[in-house]
């Protein structure tokens, strides 16, 4: 089932970092759309929860060293 979530990411320090996270999320199987908004420190993700979990999505962000 397709879901959409929005949550805060702490510590985003530059637009390039935001773009890298966005690209990494978009590359995940089951993620339909990912948008990282540097100015607000937020992430919006549309995903199929039968393919990828919210915890998996958060883990991708945490692997970049950010808190979710």
PQR file of N, CA, C, O and H, with PARSE charges and radii, in Angstrom:
ATOM      1  N   UNK A   1       0.837  -1.173   0.000 -0.4000 1.5000
ATOM      2  CA  UNK A   1       0.000   0.000   0.000 -0.0000 2.0000
ATOM      3  C   UNK A   1       0.891   1.249   0.000  0.5500 1.7000
ATOM      4  O   UNK A   1       1.860   1.323   0.756 -0.5500 1.4000
ATOM      5  N   UNK A   2       0.569   2.205  -0.829 -0.4000 1.5000
ATOM      6  CA  UNK A   2       1.369   3.428  -0.931 -0.0000 2.0000
ATOM      7  C   UNK A   2       1.084   4.338   0.262  0.5500 1.7000
ATOM      8  O   UNK A   2      -0.070   4.588   0.608 -0.5500 1.4000
ATOM      9  H   UNK A   2      -0.218   2.146  -1.444  0.4000 1.0000
ATOM     10  N   UNK A   3       2.142   4.820   0.872 -0.4000 1.5000
ATOM     11  CA  UNK A   3       2.034   5.748   1.999 -0.0000 2.0000
ATOM     12  C   UNK A   3       2.883   6.971   1.729  0.5500 1.7000
ATOM     13  O   UNK A   3       3.804   6.942   0.913 -0.5500 1.4000
ATOM     14  H   UNK A   3       3.080   4.617   0.590  0.4000 1.0000
ATOM     15  N   UNK A   4       2.556   8.053   2.432 -0.4000 1.5000
ATOM     16  CA  UNK A   4       3.359   9.270   2.365 -0.0000 2.0000
ATOM     17  C   UNK A   4       3.613   9.747   3.785  0.5500 1.7000
ATOM     18  O   UNK A   4       2.683   9.873   4.582 -0.5500 1.4000
ATOM     19  H   UNK A   4       1.807   8.077   3.095  0.4000 1.0000
ATOM     20  N   UNK A   5       4.877  10.010   4.099 -0.4000 1.5000
ATOM     21  CA  UNK A   5       5.240  10.497   5.430 -0.0000 2.0000
ATOM     22  C   UNK A   5       6.117  11.728   5.289  0.5500 1.7000
ATOM     23  O   UNK A   5       6.812  11.916   4.291 -0.5500 1.4000
ATOM     24  H   UNK A   5       5.632   9.907   3.452  0.4000 1.0000
ATOM     25  N   UNK A   6       6.061  12.553   6.312 -0.4000 1.5000
ATOM     26  CA  UNK A   6       6.926  13.733   6.383 -0.0000 2.0000
ATOM     27  C   UNK A   6       7.480  13.779   7.804  0.5500 1.7000
ATOM     28  O   UNK A   6       6.739  13.631   8.776 -0.5500 1.4000
ATOM     29  H   UNK A   6       5.496  12.401   7.123  0.4000 1.0000
ATOM     30  N   UNK A   7       8.785  13.985   7.911 -0.4000 1.5000
ATOM     31  CA  UNK A   7       9.395  14.066   9.230 -0.0000 2.0000
ATOM     32  C   UNK A   7      10.616  14.965   9.186  0.5500 1.7000
ATOM     33  O   UNK A   7      11.126  15.306   8.118 -0.5500 1.4000
ATOM     34  H   UNK A   7       9.387  14.106   7.122  0.4000 1.0000
ATOM     35  N   UNK A   8      11.073  15.340  10.376 -0.4000 1.5000
ATOM     36  CA  UNK A   8      12.211  16.259  10.500 -0.0000 2.0000
ATOM     37  C   UNK A   8      13.526  15.492  10.507  0.5500 1.7000
ATOM     38  O   UNK A   8      13.615  14.370  11.005 -0.5500 1.4000
ATOM     39  H   UNK A   8      10.659  15.063  11.243  0.4000 1.0000
ATOM     40  N   UNK A   9      14.551  16.138   9.935 -0.4000 1.5000
ATOM     41  CA  UNK A   9      15.913  15.614   9.964 -0.0000 2.0000
ATOM     42  C   UNK A   9      16.783  16.678  10.621  0.5500 1.7000
ATOM     43  O   UNK A   9      16.855  17.813  10.151 -0.5500 1.4000
ATOM     44  H   UNK A   9      14.478  17.050   9.531  0.4000 1.0000
ATOM     45  N   UNK A  10      17.431  16.304  11.694 -0.4000 1.5000
ATOM     46  CA  UNK A  10      18.265  17.265  12.421 -0.0000 2.0000
ATOM     47  C   UNK A  10      19.688  17.253  11.890  0.5500 1.7000
ATOM     48  O   UNK A  10      20.258  16.198  11.610 -0.5500 1.4000
ATOM     49  H   UNK A  10      17.372  15.382  12.075  0.4000 1.0000
ATOM     50  N   UNK A  11      20.256  18.461  11.755 -0.4000 1.5000
ATOM     51  CA  UNK A  11      21.659  18.575  11.414 -0.0000 2.0000
ATOM     52  C   UNK A  11      21.988  18.752   9.950  0.5500 1.7000
ATOM     53  O   UNK A  11      23.161  18.722   9.579 -0.5500 1.4000
ATOM     54  H   UNK A  11      19.794  19.318  11.983  0.4000 1.0000
ATOM     55  N   UNK A  12      20.976  18.939   9.097 -0.4000 1.5000
ATOM     56  CA  UNK A  12      21.276  19.174   7.683 -0.0000 2.0000
ATOM     57  C   UNK A  12      22.112  20.440   7.569  0.5500 1.7000
ATOM     58  O   UNK A  12      21.695  21.513   8.004 -0.5500 1.4000
ATOM     59  H   UNK A  12      20.023  18.964   9.398  0.4000 1.0000
ATOM     60  N   UNK A  13      23.296  20.307   6.980 -0.4000 1.5000
ATOM     61  CA  UNK A  13      24.219  21.434   6.971 -0.0000 2.0000
ATOM     62  C   UNK A  13      24.394  22.105   5.617  0.5500 1.7000
ATOM     63  O   UNK A  13      24.941  23.205   5.539 -0.5500 1.4000
ATOM     64  H   UNK A  13      23.635  19.435   6.626  0.4000 1.0000
ATOM     65  N   UNK A  14      23.935  21.454   4.544 -0.4000 1.5000
ATOM     66  CA  UNK A  14      24.121  22.075   3.232 -0.0000 2.0000
ATOM     67  C   UNK A  14      23.135  21.490   2.217  0.5500 1.7000
ATOM     68  O   UNK A  14      22.657  20.368   2.385 -0.5500 1.4000
ATOM     69  H   UNK A  14      23.490  20.561   4.607  0.4000 1.0000
ATOM     70  N   UNK A  15      22.838  22.250   1.173 -0.4000 1.5000
ATOM     71  CA  UNK A  15      21.929  21.748   0.134 -0.0000 2.0000
ATOM     72  C   UNK A  15      22.465  20.495  -0.566  0.5500 1.7000
ATOM     73  O   UNK A  15      21.687  19.628  -0.964 -0.5500 1.4000
ATOM     74  H   UNK A  15      23.227  23.161   1.037  0.4000 1.0000
ATOM     75  N   UNK A  16      23.783  20.396  -0.718 -0.4000 1.5000
ATOM     76  CA  UNK A  16      24.363  19.208  -1.357 -0.0000 2.0000
ATOM     77  C   UNK A  16      24.094  17.951  -0.537  0.5500 1.7000
ATOM     78  O   UNK A  16      23.829  16.884  -1.091 -0.5500 1.4000
ATOM     79  H   UNK A  16      24.415  21.100  -0.394  0.4000 1.0000
ATOM     80  N   UNK A  17      24.164  18.084   0.792 -0.4000 1.5000
ATOM     81  CA  UNK A  17      23.872  16.953   1.668 -0.0000 2.0000
ATOM     82  C   UNK A  17      22.418  16.522   1.496  0.5500 1.7000
ATOM     83  O   UNK A  17      22.114  15.330   1.457 -0.5500 1.4000
ATOM     84  H   UNK A  17      24.379  18.951   1.242  0.4000 1.0000
ATOM     85  N   UNK A  18      21.537  17.493   1.396 -0.4000 1.5000
ATOM     86  CA  UNK A  18      20.119  17.201   1.193 -0.0000 2.0000
ATOM     87  C   UNK A  18      19.916  16.430  -0.101  0.5500 1.7000
ATOM     88  O   UNK A  18      19.142  15.474  -0.146 -0.5500 1.4000
ATOM     89  H   UNK A  18      21.784  18.461   1.428  0.4000 1.0000
ATOM     90  N   UNK A  19      20.607  16.845  -1.145 -0.4000 1.5000
ATOM     91  CA  UNK A  19      20.480  16.204  -2.457 -0.0000 2.0000
ATOM     92  C   UNK A  19      20.983  14.761  -2.403  0.5500 1.7000
ATOM     93  O   UNK A  19      20.387  13.873  -3.011 -0.5500 1.4000
ATOM     94  H   UNK A  19      21.235  17.622  -1.108  0.4000 1.0000
ATOM     95  N   UNK A  20      22.076  14.528  -1.678 -0.4000 1.5000
ATOM     96  CA  UNK A  20      22.623  13.170  -1.566 -0.0000 2.0000
ATOM     97  C   UNK A  20      21.640  12.242  -0.851  0.5500 1.7000
ATOM     98  O   UNK A  20      21.449  11.096  -1.259 -0.5500 1.4000
ATOM     99  H   UNK A  20      22.560  15.251  -1.184  0.4000 1.0000
ATOM    100  N   UNK A  21      21.024  12.740   0.211 -0.4000 1.5000
ATOM    101  CA  UNK A  21      20.039  11.944   0.937 -0.0000 2.0000
ATOM    102  C   UNK A  21      18.843  11.665   0.034  0.5500 1.7000
ATOM    103  O   UNK A  21      18.345  10.541  -0.025 -0.5500 1.4000
ATOM    104  H   UNK A  21      21.180  13.671   0.543  0.4000 1.0000
ATOM    105  N   UNK A  22      18.394  12.687  -0.659 -0.4000 1.5000
ATOM    106  CA  UNK A  22      17.252  12.549  -1.573 -0.0000 2.0000
ATOM    107  C   UNK A  22      17.538  11.475  -2.624  0.5500 1.7000
ATOM    108  O   UNK A  22      16.684  10.630  -2.893 -0.5500 1.4000
ATOM    109  H   UNK A  22      18.798  13.601  -0.611  0.4000 1.0000
ATOM    110  N   UNK A  23      18.710  11.504  -3.206 -0.4000 1.5000
ATOM    111  CA  UNK A  23      19.082  10.525  -4.229 -0.0000 2.0000
ATOM    112  C   UNK A  23      19.177   9.115  -3.642  0.5500 1.7000
ATOM    113  O   UNK A  23      18.757   8.146  -4.274 -0.5500 1.4000
ATOM    114  H   UNK A  23      19.403  12.190  -2.987  0.4000 1.0000
ATOM    115  N   UNK A  24      19.726   9.007  -2.440 -0.4000 1.5000
ATOM    116  CA  UNK A  24      19.850   7.697  -1.805 -0.0000 2.0000
ATOM    117  C   UNK A  24      18.472   7.114  -1.487  0.5500 1.7000
ATOM    118  O   UNK A  24      18.245   5.917  -1.660 -0.5500 1.4000
ATOM    119  H   UNK A  24      20.067   9.794  -1.927  0.4000 1.0000
ATOM    120  N   UNK A  25      17.566   7.956  -1.028 -0.4000 1.5000
ATOM    121  CA  UNK A  25      16.212   7.487  -0.747 -0.0000 2.0000
ATOM    122  C   UNK A  25      15.501   7.073  -2.024  0.5500 1.7000
ATOM    123  O   UNK A  25      14.863   6.021  -2.075 -0.5500 1.4000
ATOM    124  H   UNK A  25      17.750   8.928  -0.888  0.4000 1.0000
ATOM    125  N   UNK A  26      15.611   7.899  -3.051 -0.4000 1.5000
ATOM    126  CA  UNK A  26      14.938   7.614  -4.325 -0.0000 2.0000
ATOM    127  C   UNK A  26      15.434   6.315  -4.950  0.5500 1.7000
ATOM    128  O   UNK A  26      14.705   5.676  -5.709 -0.5500 1.4000
ATOM    129  H   UNK A  26      16.128   8.754  -3.010  0.4000 1.0000
ATOM    130  N   UNK A  27      16.660   5.921  -4.640 -0.4000 1.5000
ATOM    131  CA  UNK A  27      17.236   4.701  -5.204 -0.0000 2.0000
ATOM    132  C   UNK A  27      16.758   3.437  -4.492  0.5500 1.7000
ATOM    133  O   UNK A  27      16.997   2.328  -4.971 -0.5500 1.4000
ATOM    134  H   UNK A  27      17.252   6.440  -4.024  0.4000 1.0000
ATOM    135  N   UNK A  28      16.088   3.596  -3.356 -0.4000 1.5000
ATOM    136  CA  UNK A  28      15.629   2.439  -2.599 -0.0000 2.0000
ATOM    137  C   UNK A  28      14.425   1.796  -3.276  0.5500 1.7000
ATOM    138  O   UNK A  28      13.514   2.485  -3.734 -0.5500 1.4000
ATOM    139  H   UNK A  28      15.894   4.497  -2.967  0.4000 1.0000
ATOM    140  N   UNK A  29      14.433   0.488  -3.332 -0.4000 1.5000
ATOM    141  CA  UNK A  29      13.303  -0.237  -3.910 -0.0000 2.0000
ATOM    142  C   UNK A  29      12.064   0.027  -3.051  0.5500 1.7000
ATOM    143  O   UNK A  29      12.101  -0.120  -1.829 -0.5500 1.4000
ATOM    144  H   UNK A  29      15.173  -0.072  -2.959  0.4000 1.0000
ATOM    145  N   UNK A  30      10.989   0.411  -3.692 -0.4000 1.5000
ATOM    146  CA  UNK A  30       9.745   0.691  -2.981 -0.0000 2.0000
ATOM    147  C   UNK A  30       9.500   2.167  -2.747  0.5500 1.7000
ATOM    148  O   UNK A  30       8.385   2.561  -2.404 -0.5500 1.4000
ATOM    149  H   UNK A  30      10.959   0.531  -4.684  0.4000 1.0000
ATOM    150  N   UNK A  31      10.526   2.997  -2.926 -0.4000 1.5000
ATOM    151  CA  UNK A  31      10.353   4.442  -2.754 -0.0000 2.0000
ATOM    152  C   UNK A  31       9.929   5.033  -4.096  0.5500 1.7000
ATOM    153  O   UNK A  31      10.646   4.927  -5.090 -0.5500 1.4000
ATOM    154  H   UNK A  31      11.432   2.677  -3.205  0.4000 1.0000
ATOM    155  N   UNK A  32       8.767   5.649  -4.105 -0.4000 1.5000
ATOM    156  CA  UNK A  32       8.260   6.247  -5.340 -0.0000 2.0000
ATOM    157  C   UNK A  32       8.785   7.668  -5.515  0.5500 1.7000
ATOM    158  O   UNK A  32       9.126   8.082  -6.623 -0.5500 1.4000
ATOM    159  H   UNK A  32       8.184   5.736  -3.297  0.4000 1.0000
ATOM    160  N   UNK A  33       8.847   8.414  -4.404 -0.4000 1.5000
ATOM    161  CA  UNK A  33       9.296   9.811  -4.462 -0.0000 2.0000
ATOM    162  C   UNK A  33       9.915  10.200  -3.133  0.5500 1.7000
ATOM    163  O   UNK A  33       9.424   9.815  -2.072 -0.5500 1.4000
ATOM    164  H   UNK A  33       8.570   8.077  -3.504  0.4000 1.0000
ATOM    165  N   UNK A  34      10.996  10.964  -3.196 -0.4000 1.5000
ATOM    166  CA  UNK A  34      11.642  11.470  -1.982 -0.0000 2.0000
ATOM    167  C   UNK A  34      12.015  12.922  -2.205  0.5500 1.7000
ATOM    168  O   UNK A  34      12.588  13.272  -3.237 -0.5500 1.4000
ATOM    169  H   UNK A  34      11.395  11.276  -4.058  0.4000 1.0000
ATOM    170  N   UNK A  35      11.692  13.761  -1.244 -0.4000 1.5000
ATOM    171  CA  UNK A  35      12.013  15.188  -1.330 -0.0000 2.0000
ATOM    172  C   UNK A  35      12.579  15.631   0.010  0.5500 1.7000
ATOM    173  O   UNK A  35      11.912  15.539   1.040 -0.5500 1.4000
ATOM    174  H   UNK A  35      11.226  13.477  -0.406  0.4000 1.0000
ATOM    175  N   UNK A  36      13.816  16.111  -0.015 -0.4000 1.5000
ATOM    176  CA  UNK A  36      14.460  16.647   1.185 -0.0000 2.0000
ATOM    177  C   UNK A  36      14.466  18.168   1.044  0.5500 1.7000
ATOM    178  O   UNK A  36      14.975  18.710   0.063 -0.5500 1.4000
ATOM    179  H   UNK A  36      14.358  16.185  -0.852  0.4000 1.0000
ATOM    180  N   UNK A  37      13.901  18.840   2.026 -0.4000 1.5000
ATOM    181  CA  UNK A  37      13.808  20.297   1.988 -0.0000 2.0000
ATOM    182  C   UNK A  37      14.812  20.858   2.995  0.5500 1.7000
ATOM    183  O   UNK A  37      14.574  20.868   4.203 -0.5500 1.4000
ATOM    184  H   UNK A  37      13.488  18.401   2.823  0.4000 1.0000
ATOM    185  N   UNK A  38      15.931  21.321   2.461 -0.4000 1.5000
ATOM    186  CA  UNK A  38      17.035  21.798   3.300 -0.0000 2.0000
ATOM    187  C   UNK A  38      16.606  22.936   4.213  0.5500 1.7000
ATOM    188  O   UNK A  38      16.947  22.940   5.396 -0.5500 1.4000
ATOM    189  H   UNK A  38      16.124  21.313   1.480  0.4000 1.0000
ATOM    190  N   UNK A  39      15.862  23.906   3.679 -0.4000 1.5000
ATOM    191  CA  UNK A  39      15.512  25.108   4.450 -0.0000 2.0000
ATOM    192  C   UNK A  39      14.640  24.811   5.666  0.5500 1.7000
ATOM    193  O   UNK A  39      14.692  25.534   6.661 -0.5500 1.4000
ATOM    194  H   UNK A  39      15.585  23.902   2.718  0.4000 1.0000
ATOM    195  N   UNK A  40      13.840  23.750   5.590 -0.4000 1.5000
ATOM    196  CA  UNK A  40      12.982  23.405   6.728 -0.0000 2.0000
ATOM    197  C   UNK A  40      13.489  22.185   7.493  0.5500 1.7000
ATOM    198  O   UNK A  40      12.958  21.839   8.548 -0.5500 1.4000
ATOM    199  H   UNK A  40      13.797  23.163   4.782  0.4000 1.0000
ATOM    200  N   UNK A  41      14.519  21.538   6.953 -0.4000 1.5000
ATOM    201  CA  UNK A  41      15.065  20.345   7.610 -0.0000 2.0000
ATOM    202  C   UNK A  41      14.069  19.205   7.638  0.5500 1.7000
ATOM    203  O   UNK A  41      13.981  18.469   8.621 -0.5500 1.4000
ATOM    204  H   UNK A  41      14.951  21.819   6.096  0.4000 1.0000
ATOM    205  N   UNK A  42      13.317  19.061   6.557 -0.4000 1.5000
ATOM    206  CA  UNK A  42      12.303  18.011   6.535 -0.0000 2.0000
ATOM    207  C   UNK A  42      12.461  17.107   5.314  0.5500 1.7000
ATOM    208  O   UNK A  42      13.086  17.460   4.315 -0.5500 1.4000
ATOM    209  H   UNK A  42      13.388  19.660   5.759  0.4000 1.0000
ATOM    210  N   UNK A  43      11.867  15.930   5.447 -0.4000 1.5000
ATOM    211  CA  UNK A  43      11.895  14.933   4.381 -0.0000 2.0000
ATOM    212  C   UNK A  43      10.460  14.475   4.148  0.5500 1.7000
ATOM    213  O   UNK A  43       9.709  14.219   5.090 -0.5500 1.4000
ATOM    214  H   UNK A  43      11.360  15.643   6.259  0.4000 1.0000
ATOM    215  N   UNK A  44      10.099  14.380   2.876 -0.4000 1.5000
ATOM    216  CA  UNK A  44       8.796  13.827   2.506 -0.0000 2.0000
ATOM    217  C   UNK A  44       9.058  12.644   1.583  0.5500 1.7000
ATOM    218  O   UNK A  44       9.770  12.761   0.586 -0.5500 1.4000
ATOM    219  H   UNK A  44      10.709  14.589   2.111  0.4000 1.0000
ATOM    220  N   UNK A  45       8.468  11.499   1.933 -0.4000 1.5000
ATOM    221  CA  UNK A  45       8.706  10.280   1.169 -0.0000 2.0000
ATOM    222  C   UNK A  45       7.384   9.590   0.867  0.5500 1.7000
ATOM    223  O   UNK A  45       6.544   9.401   1.746 -0.5500 1.4000
ATOM    224  H   UNK A  45       7.890  11.403   2.744  0.4000 1.0000
ATOM    225  N   UNK A  46       7.220   9.216  -0.412 -0.4000 1.5000
ATOM    226  CA  UNK A  46       6.104   8.365  -0.821 -0.0000 2.0000
ATOM    227  C   UNK A  46       6.702   6.985  -1.073  0.5500 1.7000
ATOM    228  O   UNK A  46       7.675   6.847  -1.814 -0.5500 1.4000
ATOM    229  H   UNK A  46       7.902   9.370  -1.127  0.4000 1.0000
ATOM    230  N   UNK A  47       6.109   5.961  -0.445 -0.4000 1.5000
ATOM    231  CA  UNK A  47       6.692   4.627  -0.551 -0.0000 2.0000
ATOM    232  C   UNK A  47       5.636   3.539  -0.423  0.5500 1.7000
ATOM    233  O   UNK A  47       4.545   3.762   0.102 -0.5500 1.4000
ATOM    234  H   UNK A  47       5.318   6.073   0.157  0.4000 1.0000
ATOM    235  N   UNK A  48       5.985   2.370  -0.912 -0.4000 1.5000
ATOM    236  CA  UNK A  48       5.138   1.192  -0.809 -0.0000 2.0000
ATOM    237  C   UNK A  48       5.569   0.440   0.444  0.5500 1.7000
ATOM    238  O   UNK A  48       6.658  -0.132   0.490 -0.5500 1.4000
ATOM    239  H   UNK A  48       6.871   2.189  -1.339  0.4000 1.0000
ATOM    240  N   UNK A  49       4.706   0.444   1.464 -0.4000 1.5000
ATOM    241  CA  UNK A  49       5.092  -0.170   2.743 -0.0000 2.0000
ATOM    242  C   UNK A  49       5.102  -1.695   2.695  0.5500 1.7000
ATOM    243  O   UNK A  49       5.446  -2.340   3.686 -0.5500 1.4000
ATOM    244  H   UNK A  49       3.821   0.909   1.427  0.4000 1.0000
ATOM    245  N   UNK A  50       4.731  -2.276   1.563 -0.4000 1.5000
ATOM    246  CA  UNK A  50       4.861  -3.718   1.405 -0.0000 2.0000
ATOM    247  C   UNK A  50       6.245  -4.078   0.859  0.5500 1.7000
ATOM    248  O   UNK A  50       6.628  -5.248   0.835 -0.5500 1.4000
ATOM    249  H   UNK A  50       4.451  -1.752   0.759  0.4000 1.0000
ATOM    250  N   UNK A  51       6.994  -3.049   0.418 -0.4000 1.5000
ATOM    251  CA  UNK A  51       8.327  -3.267  -0.149 -0.0000 2.0000
ATOM    252  C   UNK A  51       9.417  -2.729   0.779  0.5500 1.7000
ATOM    253  O   UNK A  51      10.465  -3.355   0.934 -0.5500 1.4000
ATOM    254  H   UNK A  51       6.683  -2.099   0.438  0.4000 1.0000
ATOM    255  N   UNK A  52       9.175  -1.587   1.385 -0.4000 1.5000
ATOM    256  CA  UNK A  52      10.159  -0.950   2.267 -0.0000 2.0000
ATOM    257  C   UNK A  52       9.432  -0.386   3.494  0.5500 1.7000
ATOM    258  O   UNK A  52       8.309   0.108   3.394 -0.5500 1.4000
ATOM    259  H   UNK A  52       8.323  -1.078   1.259  0.4000 1.0000
ATOM    260  N   UNK A  53      10.090  -0.469   4.640 -0.4000 1.5000
ATOM    261  CA  UNK A  53       9.471   0.034   5.869 -0.0000 2.0000
ATOM    262  C   UNK A  53       9.953   1.453   6.172  0.5500 1.7000
ATOM    263  O   UNK A  53      10.957   1.918   5.632 -0.5500 1.4000
ATOM    264  H   UNK A  53      11.002  -0.871   4.721  0.4000 1.0000
ATOM    265  N   UNK A  54       9.218   2.117   7.039 -0.4000 1.5000
ATOM    266  CA  UNK A  54       9.616   3.446   7.479 -0.0000 2.0000
ATOM    267  C   UNK A  54      10.964   3.375   8.200  0.5500 1.7000
ATOM    268  O   UNK A  54      11.791   4.277   8.063 -0.5500 1.4000
ATOM    269  H   UNK A  54       8.402   1.739   7.477  0.4000 1.0000
ATOM    270  N   UNK A  55      11.180   2.320   8.957 -0.4000 1.5000
ATOM    271  CA  UNK A  55      12.474   2.153   9.640 -0.0000 2.0000
ATOM    272  C   UNK A  55      13.621   2.042   8.643  0.5500 1.7000
ATOM    273  O   UNK A  55      14.707   2.568   8.883 -0.5500 1.4000
ATOM    274  H   UNK A  55      10.508   1.588   9.069  0.4000 1.0000
ATOM    275  N   UNK A  56      13.382   1.356   7.520 -0.4000 1.5000
ATOM    276  CA  UNK A  56      14.409   1.261   6.474 -0.0000 2.0000
ATOM    277  C   UNK A  56      14.729   2.634   5.904  0.5500 1.7000
ATOM    278  O   UNK A  56      15.891   2.960   5.663 -0.5500 1.4000
ATOM    279  H   UNK A  56      12.499   0.929   7.325  0.4000 1.0000
ATOM    280  N   UNK A  57      13.701   3.429   5.693 -0.4000 1.5000
ATOM    281  CA  UNK A  57      13.882   4.776   5.153 -0.0000 2.0000
ATOM    282  C   UNK A  57      14.692   5.622   6.132  0.5500 1.7000
ATOM    283  O   UNK A  57      15.627   6.320   5.739 -0.5500 1.4000
ATOM    284  H   UNK A  57      12.757   3.164   5.889  0.4000 1.0000
ATOM    285  N   UNK A  58      14.327   5.554   7.396 -0.4000 1.5000
ATOM    286  CA  UNK A  58      15.052   6.323   8.414 -0.0000 2.0000
ATOM    287  C   UNK A  58      16.500   5.863   8.521  0.5500 1.7000
ATOM    288  O   UNK A  58      17.390   6.677   8.767 -0.5500 1.4000
ATOM    289  H   UNK A  58      13.567   4.987   7.715  0.4000 1.0000
ATOM    290  N   UNK A  59      16.747   4.576   8.340 -0.4000 1.5000
ATOM    291  CA  UNK A  59      18.107   4.041   8.419 -0.0000 2.0000
ATOM    292  C   UNK A  59      18.993   4.634   7.318  0.5500 1.7000
ATOM    293  O   UNK A  59      20.170   4.910   7.550 -0.5500 1.4000
ATOM    294  H   UNK A  59      16.024   3.915   8.140  0.4000 1.0000
ATOM    295  N   UNK A  60      18.432   4.828   6.130 -0.4000 1.5000
ATOM    296  CA  UNK A  60      19.199   5.439   5.026 -0.0000 2.0000
ATOM    297  C   UNK A  60      19.676   6.827   5.454  0.5500 1.7000
ATOM    298  O   UNK A  60      20.830   7.188   5.221 -0.5500 1.4000
ATOM    299  H   UNK A  60      17.476   4.604   5.942  0.4000 1.0000
ATOM    300  N   UNK A  61      18.801   7.593   6.069 -0.4000 1.5000
ATOM    301  CA  UNK A  61      19.147   8.946   6.523 -0.0000 2.0000
ATOM    302  C   UNK A  61      20.176   8.886   7.648  0.5500 1.7000
ATOM    303  O   UNK A  61      21.147   9.643   7.649 -0.5500 1.4000
ATOM    304  H   UNK A  61      17.864   7.300   6.258  0.4000 1.0000
ATOM    305  N   UNK A  62      19.961   7.991   8.598 -0.4000 1.5000
ATOM    306  CA  UNK A  62      20.891   7.857   9.720 -0.0000 2.0000
ATOM    307  C   UNK A  62      22.281   7.431   9.255  0.5500 1.7000
ATOM    308  O   UNK A  62      23.283   7.797   9.868 -0.5500 1.4000
ATOM    309  H   UNK A  62      19.172   7.376   8.597  0.4000 1.0000
ATOM    310  N   UNK A  63      22.341   6.657   8.170 -0.4000 1.5000
ATOM    311  CA  UNK A  63      23.633   6.231   7.630 -0.0000 2.0000
ATOM    312  C   UNK A  63      24.461   7.420   7.135  0.5500 1.7000
ATOM    313  O   UNK A  63      25.682   7.322   7.017 -0.5500 1.4000
ATOM    314  H   UNK A  63      21.526   6.359   7.672  0.4000 1.0000
ATOM    315  N   UNK A  64      23.803   8.531   6.849 -0.4000 1.5000
ATOM    316  CA  UNK A  64      24.500   9.763   6.472 -0.0000 2.0000
ATOM    317  C   UNK A  64      24.930  10.565   7.698  0.5500 1.7000
ATOM    318  O   UNK A  64      25.591  11.595   7.569 -0.5500 1.4000
ATOM    319  H   UNK A  64      22.811   8.611   6.945  0.4000 1.0000
ATOM    320  N   UNK A  65      24.554  10.092   8.888 -0.4000 1.5000
ATOM    321  CA  UNK A  65      24.960  10.741  10.120 -0.0000 2.0000
ATOM    322  C   UNK A  65      23.978  11.746  10.683  0.5500 1.7000
ATOM    323  O   UNK A  65      24.341  12.569  11.523 -0.5500 1.4000
ATOM    324  H   UNK A  65      24.016   9.255   8.993  0.4000 1.0000
ATOM    325  N   UNK A  66      22.725  11.685  10.222 -0.4000 1.5000
ATOM    326  CA  UNK A  66      21.717  12.647  10.690 -0.0000 2.0000
ATOM    327  C   UNK A  66      20.718  11.962  11.616  0.5500 1.7000
ATOM    328  O   UNK A  66      20.505  10.752  11.539 -0.5500 1.4000
ATOM    329  H   UNK A  66      22.430  11.016   9.539  0.4000 1.0000
ATOM    330  N   UNK A  67      20.113  12.757  12.489 -0.4000 1.5000
ATOM    331  CA  UNK A  67      19.069  12.265  13.379 -0.0000 2.0000
ATOM    332  C   UNK A  67      17.716  12.486  12.730  0.5500 1.7000
ATOM    333  O   UNK A  67      17.468  13.506  12.087 -0.5500 1.4000
ATOM    334  H   UNK A  67      20.287  13.740  12.551  0.4000 1.0000
ATOM    335  N   UNK A  68      16.849  11.502  12.916 -0.4000 1.5000
ATOM    336  CA  UNK A  68      15.499  11.574  12.351 -0.0000 2.0000
ATOM    337  C   UNK A  68      14.509  11.670  13.485  0.5500 1.7000
ATOM    338  O   UNK A  68      13.303  11.741  13.248 -0.5500 1.4000
ATOM    339  H   UNK A  68      17.050  10.674  13.438  0.4000 1.0000
TER
END
